[in-house]
Amino acid sequence: VRVLVVEDSLPNQELLKIHLETLGCSADYALNGKEAIEQLNVNKYDICLMDLQMPVMGGIETTKFIRTELKNQVPIIALTAAEIEEEREKCFTAGMNDYLAKPFGIDQLKEIIIKCTKM
C-alpha cells in the first residue's frame, strides 16, 4: 500500500513512519497541503493521511483542491487532535473519506487502511 502522509509535525511523521513500516506500507511525506498537491501530481497513492491544521495550506483546503482541481479520488483520511462533530462534518463535506482522531494506535491505523483501500 502506497501512502501519502501530509503532516507538519516531525514527531508525528516519525510515529506514522514506524507504524506504516510495521504494516508493510511505503510512504512519502509532505509538510503541508501545497507539497501534497505537488506529490499527487507526480505519484499515485492508495491512500492519503491528511492532518487538518498545517501552515501554508490546511487539510480541508487541500482536500477540496484535490477533489475539484486535480479530480483525484484517492481515499483521504483526516488526522486531527480535535474530535468534534463539527470538525468531522467539515472533513466529509470537503471530500475526505474517513477520520482518525489523534492519538491513535497501529491497530486503528491498520483498520482504516484496510477499510479505505479494500486491501
DODO-349753 format. One line per 5 residues: number of its first residue (from 1); their letters; for each residue x negated, y negated, z of N, C-alpha, C. Coordinates in steps of 0.05 Angstrom, whole numbers. Each point is the difference from the previous one (the first is absolute). Layout:
BEGIN
NUM) a) X,Y,Z,X,Y,Z,X,Y,Z  ...
***
This chain:
BEGIN
1) vrvlv) -17,24,0,17,-24,0,-18,-25,0  5,-17,-19,-16,-25,-2,16,-23,13  -13,-13,19,13,-20,17,-13,-27,-3  17,-21,-2,-10,-27,1,8,-11,28  -20,-7,16,5,-11,26,-4,-30,-2
6) vedsl) 20,-16,7,-1,-29,0,2,-9,28  -23,-7,12,-1,-5,29,-24,-19,5  5,-23,13,-21,-19,5,-16,5,25  9,18,17,-15,6,25,-19,23,-6  -26,-5,3,-20,20,-5,2,24,20
11) pnqel) 6,-5,26,4,23,17,23,18,-8  22,-13,-10,23,16,-10,-7,15,-25  -16,-13,-17,-10,14,-25,-16,25,8  -18,-3,20,-17,22,8,17,23,11  20,-6,16,18,21,11,15,14,-23
16) lkihl) 10,-16,-18,14,12,-23,-19,17,-17  -24,-9,-4,-20,16,-15,-4,27,13  -3,1,26,-4,25,14,25,18,-4  24,-11,5,24,15,-4,3,11,-28  -4,-17,-20,4,8,-28,-21,21,-8
21) etlgc) -25,-3,8,-20,20,-6,8,27,13  9,-1,25,9,25,13,22,13,-15  18,-16,-12,23,11,-15,-8,8,-29  -25,-5,-8,-9,7,-26,7,-20,-22  6,-24,8,8,-21,-19,-25,-16,-8
26) sadya) 0,-12,-24,-20,-19,-8,13,-28,1  -16,-20,8,12,-26,4,-18,-23,-10  13,-21,-9,-13,-25,-6,12,-20,20  -15,-22,5,8,-19,20,1,-28,-11  20,-16,8,3,-28,-7,5,-15,25
31) lngke) -12,-24,2,3,-17,24,25,-18,0  13,-2,-23,24,-17,-2,15,8,-26  23,-12,-3,17,6,-23,-12,-6,-27  -15,-21,-1,-13,-8,-26,-19,22,-9  -16,10,19,-19,23,-6,16,25,-8
36) aieql) 23,4,14,16,24,-6,10,-1,-29  9,-23,-8,11,-3,-28,-23,5,-20  -24,-10,6,-23,5,-17,-5,30,-2  1,14,22,-5,29,0,21,15,-16  25,-8,4,23,13,-14,-1,-5,-30
41) nvnky) -13,-21,-8,-3,-6,-29,-19,19,-14  -19,12,15,-20,17,-12,0,29,9  15,6,22,1,27,11,28,10,4  3,27,-1,26,12,6,-1,12,28  21,-5,15,2,10,28,25,16,3
46) diclm) -1,19,19,24,16,6,17,-14,21  -13,-17,17,13,-14,21,-16,-24,9  14,-20,10,-14,-24,10,9,-6,29  -19,-3,18,6,-7,27,-6,-30,3  21,-15,6,-1,-29,-1,5,-14,27
51) dlqmp) -20,-13,10,3,-17,24,18,-23,-8  15,-11,19,18,-22,-6,-14,-27,4  -15,-3,22,-12,-26,7,-29,-1,-9  -4,-13,-23,-28,-2,-10,-4,-28,-11  -26,-9,0,-6,-26,-13,2,2,-30
56) vmggi) 0,-22,-13,1,-3,-30,28,8,-11  8,25,4,26,9,-10,9,23,18  23,-4,14,10,20,19,14,23,-14  8,20,16,11,25,-11,27,-3,-14  17,-17,10,27,-4,-12,-4,-13,-28
61) ettkf) -15,-21,-1,-5,-15,-25,-14,18,-20  -19,16,9,-15,18,-17,18,21,-12  17,12,17,19,21,-9,19,-11,-21  11,-24,4,18,-12,-20,-15,-4,-26  -25,-8,1,-16,-4,-25,-5,27,-14
66) irtel) -7,20,16,-5,27,-12,25,10,-14  23,-4,12,25,11,-11,9,-17,-24  -1,-26,1,11,-17,-21,-19,-6,-22  -25,-7,7,-19,-8,-21,-16,24,-11  -9,17,17,-15,24,-10,18,22,-9
71) knqvp) 25,-1,9,19,22,-7,-11,27,9  -13,0,23,-13,24,10,18,12,22  6,25,-2,18,13,20,-15,18,20  -26,-5,4,-15,15,20,15,-2,27  2,22,14,13,-1,27,-17,-19,18
76) iialt) 14,-20,12,-14,-19,18,11,4,28  -18,5,19,8,3,28,-10,-24,16  19,-13,13,-7,-23,17,-15,10,25  -21,-14,7,-14,5,25,2,-26,17  13,2,23,3,-24,16,1,7,30
81) aaeie) -8,-19,16,1,3,29,28,-8,10  15,-15,-16,26,-10,8,22,20,-9  11,15,20,21,18,-7,27,-13,6  7,-19,-18,25,-15,2,17,6,-24  26,4,5,18,8,-21,0,-21,-23
86) eerek) -2,-25,7,0,-22,-20,-25,3,-18  -23,7,12,-24,4,-15,3,24,-19  12,21,10,4,25,-16,17,-7,-24  21,-15,4,18,-8,-23,-15,-16,-21  -18,-19,9,-16,-16,-18,-17,19,-18
91) cftag) -11,21,13,-18,19,-14,16,14,-22  23,10,6,16,15,-19,11,-19,-22  8,-24,7,9,-19,-19,-22,-7,-20  -24,-2,9,-23,-7,-17,-7,23,-19  9,25,6,-6,22,-18,-17,22,13
96) mndyl) -5,-3,26,-16,21,13,17,25,3  -14,23,2,14,26,1,5,10,29  -18,-8,17,2,9,28,-16,-18,18  -1,7,26,-9,-18,21,-15,16,21  -24,-8,8,-15,14,20,-9,-20,21
101) akpfg) 10,3,24,-7,-19,22,-27,7,13  -17,-20,3,-26,4,13,5,-2,31  -14,16,15,-19,20,-8,14,26,-8  -11,14,-19,12,26,-9,-22,21,0  8,25,2,-19,22,0,-3,13,-27
106) idqlk) -19,18,-1,-5,14,-26,24,16,-9  15,12,19,23,15,-7,22,-17,-13  4,-24,10,20,-18,-12,-9,-8,-28  -26,-6,-3,-11,-7,-26,3,22,-20  -7,25,9,3,23,-18,29,4,-9
111) eiiik) 18,-3,19,29,4,-6,10,-20,-21  -9,-25,3,10,-21,-19,-14,4,-27  -25,8,-1,-13,5,-26,14,23,-15  6,22,15,14,22,-13,27,-8,-10  15,-15,17,27,-8,-7,0,-18,-25
116) ctkm) -18,-19,-1,0,-20,-21,-14,8,-26  -18,20,2,-14,9,-25,11,27,-9  17,12,15,11,27,-6,-22,21,-3  -22,-4,15,-23,18,-1,4,22,21
***
